[in-house]
Amino acid sequence: MQQRTPLFTPVLVVGCVIILVSFAIRASFGVFQIPIAEEFGWLRAEFSLAIAIQNLAWGIGQPIFGAIAEKIGDRKAIVFGAVIYAAGLVLSAFATLPIEHQIYNWLVGFGIAGTGFGVILAVVGRAASDENRSMSLAIATAAGSAGQVFGAPLAEWMLTMMSWQSVFLIFAVSVLAVLLTLPLMRAPALASKAELEESMGQILVKAFKDPSYTLIFLGFFSCGYQLAFVTAHFPAFVTEMCGPIMPGGVLHNLGITTTSALGAVAISLIGLANIGGTLLAGWAGKRYSKKYLLAGIYTARTVVAAAFIMFPITPETVILFSIAMGALWLATVPLTSGLVAHIYGLRYMGTLYGIVFFSHQLGSFLGVWLGGRMYDVYGDYTLVWWIGVGVGAFSAIVHLPIREKPLEARPQLA
């Protein structure tokens, strides 16, 4: 009788810890929008641009760190990423000019690339068996949501006791602390003989010639736009545009008495709901077509976002939106990374997924930057929100023509 491979391995556990800490910090940046802008008297667009640059650097760094991991080893790439991440946070803590924040967030973005999905999902995917791969990728992705659950509220709570500069320094120490778990991350290089014999250049040429790879690349754009815009601007959006929290109501009795606190809790709720949504996506990805699941998720996001902005924004609708969007939040990640692995193999999954993820981060850059820019011009976020609805519908459509058949099984591309 064949022995079943365990789902939870040291590689998966360590990968989850690293992503959890990395994403807890990343998800909290929106909480600093108002405190930093008020301290220095900046326009909203100034710190928004810093976060936008962070997302762009993350996208640029992702295929680079994927290639580094595949050439010199996963753990060395993660150490490099964590050191850069911490350096960016420390330098940001002493920054007093917008240009300084914008420069240092290049480092933060590259650090996230070295400790985030591209490197971690690749090593988790290689270490997992075929039967466990979809769920392993989902669990690692859900760890990012777990970080989001407490990242923003923790930052909000810390800001009540100390300056934002001190919070950044504590975050830097936390990033370096996760390196203590790395000795447990020893991943076997599970790949077919054909994959091992194929060079990175050969598989990149084949992928770039494949229309499906282009469609995956284009489809991931809206995911980045929507997620980054909400992460960076939703706390401020809720603080300024939400109706009052009524005394004696459920939220008030739970200790949520200000719209500022509600904004932080909303980010946390998105992360909490996404844990279930991402795990469900991992379960479904093993059983159903990944491209149709992705098209369905983007369609649902489009409907949820459109409905939210069309109705009056109240504490109750904020909670409902956070739960609904949260269930769809990172559910695209295990499906997209799994689709890349299924079609193009495991050997260069980190690099191939990293390139696709660059599209995600281009969307992230635009979502964050346009959010701040249009707020300064129009005084609200309505137009940039509707752009997010439109690109979500676009992503739902472009996933439909993707061919899920493995590349090596297509004679015309082999």
PyMOL commands that set and color helices and strands:
alter all, ss='L'
color gray80, all
select helices_A, chain A and resi 10-26+29-40+44-72+74-93+98-115+117-127+133-159+164-184+193-197+200-209+211-241+250-253+259-285+290-310+315-328+332-344+349-378+382-398+407-409
alter helices_A, ss='H'
color red, helices_A
deselect
rebuild
show_as cartoon
